[in-house]
Amino acid sequence: MLALGLDSSNYRSSAAWFKSSSCYHGERELLFVPKGGLGLRQSDAVFAQTKQLPQVLQRVLKTAGQITCVGVSQKPRPVAESYMPCFLVGVGLAQAVSGALGVPLFYFSHQEGHLAAAALSAGQPQLFGQEFLAFHVSGGTTEVLKVTPQNGGFSVQILGGGCDLHAGQLVDRVGVMLGLPFPAGEELERLALKGTPVKKVKISVKGCSCNLSGMQNVCQSLQRQGTPAQDIAATLFYFLGQTLLQMAQNAYRQYPLPILFSGGVMANSIIKNTLTGQLPAYFATPELSGDNAVGIACLALKKFNAG
């Protein structure tokens, strides 16, 4: 049995097929953002997905066998009021494939796909059947979650997160400020690995919530002072690592459960090294940290098998 998954986020077109935890394949392609840009308006993202997602799907179908079911992310989070137009592109394409093949179609949220991909790639299948804590840290989300498996997917309780800025937004703003292309995470990490944090920046954490925008001002100030770009990058990731560590420790004191880290920002090795060994923490592989359809396909097959 094989499930097909689709995800059309504001950052990436993703398609994947999934047979088992050791047998799956995904294709992903970033949406084009003009130089100096910090993302796309929803109307532009919808247009880009309309052109790009079918091409990504075609590449996946070349290696897929007989499709048993289809899964798609239809909204950002698994809550009733969650909505983002770009996901309609994936939904429409999934409905067409499902209808043409006469196979079931299952709907999930983008966030559920992140959680499933993280649990899968971290080698923690038990998380599909037990409560756990999760961090979803990306350009569009910085949330601390209490997660409960439900109806073949996940239900979430938001414990906290970014109050003013998402972690990925901060990374991209600083990266573009330093002349890097959007999204800036990978290149900014390579730069940071060559640098040294210039000072211990004060973090702003209360319980499971944090403020991040002040760090953008700090980085701008460092640039005006002539601080080397690699040291600014290193300072940024030191700050994010310490911020997430404090939030995770606070969450774990309240709910002593395993902690799963997901989202594109969590592909960063500097942040991961800060958190490793401090708590019972699990991390998605870099490949499946960012937006992808593998988690959606995985959940679709699990729901199909559950009957």
C-alpha positions in Angstrom: 0.0 0.0 0.0 1.2 3.5 -0.9 -0.1 6.9 0.1 0.4 10.1 -1.8 0.8 13.4 0.1 0.6 17.0 -1.0 1.5 20.3 0.8 1.3 23.8 -0.7 2.7 26.1 1.9 3.6 29.8 1.5 7.3 28.7 1.1 7.5 25.4 -0.8 5.7 23.1 -3.1 5.9 19.5 -1.8 4.7 16.1 -2.9 5.6 12.6 -1.5 4.7 9.0 -1.5 5.0 6.8 1.6 5.0 3.1 2.1 6.8 2.7 5.4 9.2 4.5 7.7 12.1 3.1 5.6 10.4 3.4 2.2 9.3 6.9 1.1 10.2 9.6 -1.4 9.5 13.3 -1.5 10.1 16.2 -3.9 10.2 19.8 -2.8 10.8 23.1 -4.5 11.0 26.6 -2.9 8.7 29.3 -4.2 10.7 32.0 -6.0 11.1 35.2 -4.0 12.7 38.2 -5.7 16.1 39.3 -4.4 15.8 41.3 -1.2 12.3 40.1 -0.6 11.1 38.6 2.7 8.4 36.3 1.4 5.3 36.3 -0.8 1.9 37.8 -0.6 -0.8 35.1 -0.5 -2.0 36.0 -4.0 1.5 35.6 -5.3 2.0 32.3 -3.4 -1.3 30.9 -4.8 -0.2 31.8 -8.4 3.3 30.3 -7.8 1.8 27.1 -6.3 -0.6 26.8 -9.2 2.3 26.7 -11.7 4.8 24.7 -9.5 3.0 22.1 -7.5 1.8 20.0 -10.5 5.4 19.8 -11.8 6.6 18.6 -8.4 3.8 16.1 -8.3 4.8 14.8 -11.7 8.3 14.1 -10.5 7.0 12.1 -7.5 4.6 10.1 -9.6 7.5 8.8 -11.8 8.7 6.7 -8.8 5.4 5.9 -7.2 3.6 2.6 -7.4 -0.1 2.0 -7.2 -1.6 4.7 -5.0 -3.9 3.5 -2.2 -5.0 6.8 -0.8 -4.2 10.5 -0.9 -3.5 13.0 1.9 -3.3 16.8 1.8 -2.7 19.7 4.1 -5.7 22.0 3.9 -4.8 24.6 6.5 -1.9 25.8 8.7 -3.0 24.3 12.1 -5.5 21.7 13.3 -8.0 24.2 14.6 -11.3 25.3 13.1 -10.5 28.9 12.4 -7.1 28.2 10.7 -6.9 29.2 7.0 -4.4 30.2 4.4 -5.3 30.5 0.7 -2.1 28.9 -0.7 -3.3 25.5 0.7 -6.3 25.5 -1.6 -3.9 24.7 -4.5 -2.9 21.5 -2.9 -6.4 20.6 -1.9 -7.7 21.1 -5.5 -4.9 19.0 -6.9 -5.4 16.2 -4.3 -9.2 16.1 -5.0 -8.5 15.7 -8.7 -6.0 12.9 -8.1 -8.3 11.1 -5.6 -11.3 11.4 -7.8 -9.4 10.2 -10.9 -8.0 7.2 -9.1 -11.1 6.4 -7.0 -9.1 6.3 -3.8 -9.9 7.9 -0.4 -8.7 11.5 0.4 -7.7 12.5 3.9 -7.3 16.1 5.1 -4.8 17.2 7.6 -3.1 20.5 8.7 0.3 21.7 7.7 1.4 21.5 11.3 0.3 17.9 11.7 2.5 17.1 8.7 5.5 18.7 10.4 4.9 16.8 13.6 4.5 13.5 11.7 7.6 14.1 9.6 9.6 15.0 12.7 8.5 11.9 14.7 9.2 9.7 11.6 12.7 11.0 10.9 13.6 11.2 14.6 12.9 7.4 14.8 10.2 7.8 17.4 7.2 6.0 16.2 5.7 5.8 19.7 4.9 9.5 19.4 2.1 8.6 17.0 0.3 7.0 19.9 1.1 9.1 23.0 1.0 12.6 24.3 4.1 14.7 23.9 5.4 18.3 23.8 6.4 19.8 20.5 8.0 23.0 19.2 7.0 24.1 15.7 9.6 26.7 14.8 9.6 28.1 11.3 9.1 31.2 9.3 5.3 31.1 9.8 5.0 29.6 13.2 6.8 29.7 16.6 4.7 27.6 18.9 5.0 25.4 22.0 2.4 22.6 21.8 1.0 19.9 24.0 0.1 17.2 21.4 -2.4 14.4 21.6 -2.9 11.8 18.8 -6.5 12.0 17.6 -8.5 10.7 14.7 -5.5 9.6 12.7 -3.8 13.0 13.2 -3.0 15.2 16.1 -4.9 17.7 18.2 -2.8 20.5 19.8 -3.0 22.8 22.8 -0.9 25.9 22.4 1.2 26.5 25.5 3.0 29.5 24.2 5.3 30.8 21.4 6.5 33.9 19.8 4.6 37.0 20.9 5.9 39.5 18.4 7.9 37.6 15.7 8.4 34.1 14.5 11.9 32.6 14.7 12.1 32.0 11.0 11.1 35.6 10.3 13.9 36.8 12.5 16.4 34.5 10.8 15.3 35.7 7.3 15.3 39.4 8.2 18.8 39.2 9.6 20.0 37.1 6.7 18.5 39.5 4.0 20.0 42.4 6.0 23.4 40.7 5.6 22.9 40.3 1.8 21.8 36.6 1.8 18.9 35.3 -0.3 15.5 34.5 1.1 15.0 32.1 2.8 18.3 32.7 4.5 18.5 29.9 7.1 21.0 27.6 5.5 23.4 30.2 4.3 23.2 32.1 7.6 24.1 28.9 9.5 27.1 28.4 7.3 28.2 32.0 8.0 27.5 31.5 11.8 29.7 28.4 12.0 32.7 30.7 11.0 31.9 33.3 13.6 31.8 33.8 17.4 28.9 35.4 19.4 30.1 38.9 20.3 28.2 39.1 23.5 25.6 37.3 25.6 22.3 38.9 24.5 19.6 39.0 27.1 16.7 36.7 26.2 13.1 37.6 26.8 11.1 34.5 27.9 8.1 34.3 30.2 6.8 30.8 30.8 6.5 29.2 27.3 6.3 32.5 25.5 9.1 34.7 24.1 9.8 38.0 22.4 12.2 38.0 19.5 12.0 41.4 17.7 14.6 43.0 20.0 17.2 40.7 18.6 16.6 42.2 15.1 17.5 45.6 16.6 20.6 44.2 18.2 21.8 42.7 14.9 21.1 46.0 13.1 23.1 47.8 15.8 26.0 45.3 15.4 26.1 45.8 11.7 26.2 49.6 12.1 29.2 49.1 14.4 31.0 47.2 11.8 30.7 43.8 13.4 31.7 41.0 10.9 28.7 39.2 9.4 29.7 35.8 10.7 29.8 37.1 14.3 26.3 38.7 13.9 25.0 35.4 12.6 26.6 33.5 15.5 25.1 35.9 18.0 21.7 35.4 16.5 21.8 31.6 16.7 23.2 31.8 20.2 20.2 33.9 21.2 17.7 31.6 19.5 19.2 28.5 21.1 19.1 30.0 24.6 15.6 31.3 24.0 14.2 27.9 22.9 16.1 26.1 25.7 14.5 28.3 28.4 11.1 27.8 26.9 11.5 24.1 26.6 12.7 23.8 30.3 9.6 25.8 31.4 7.3 23.6 29.3 8.9 20.4 30.6 8.5 21.5 34.2 4.8 21.9 33.6 4.3 18.8 31.5 7.2 16.2 31.9 6.7 14.6 28.5 9.1 13.9 25.5 9.8 17.0 23.4 9.7 16.9 19.6 11.3 19.8 17.7 10.0 20.4 14.2 10.0 23.2 11.6 12.6 24.7 9.3 14.5 26.6 11.9 15.1 23.3 13.8 17.3 22.1 10.9 20.0 24.5 12.4 22.8 22.5 13.9 23.9 25.3 16.3 20.4 25.5 17.9 20.2 21.7 18.0 23.5 21.4 19.8 22.3 23.9 22.4 19.3 21.8 23.2 20.8 18.3 22.9 21.4 16.6 26.3 19.4 19.2 28.2 16.0 17.5 28.0 14.4 14.3 26.6 14.3 16.0 23.1 14.0 14.5 19.7 14.7 16.3 16.4 13.6 16.0 12.8 16.4 15.4 10.3 17.4 18.5 8.4 15.7 16.9 5.3 12.3 16.7 7.0 12.6 19.7 9.3 11.3 22.2 6.7 8.0 22.1 4.8 7.5 18.7 3.2 4.7 16.3 2.2 6.2 13.2 3.7 4.5 13.6 7.0 1.1 14.2 5.3 1.6 11.0 3.2 2.6 9.1 6.4 -0.6 10.2 8.2 -2.8 9.4 5.3 -1.5 5.8 5.1 -1.9 5.4 8.9 -5.5 6.6 8.7 -6.2 4.4 5.7 -4.8 1.3 7.6 -6.9 2.2 10.7 -10.0 1.7 8.6 
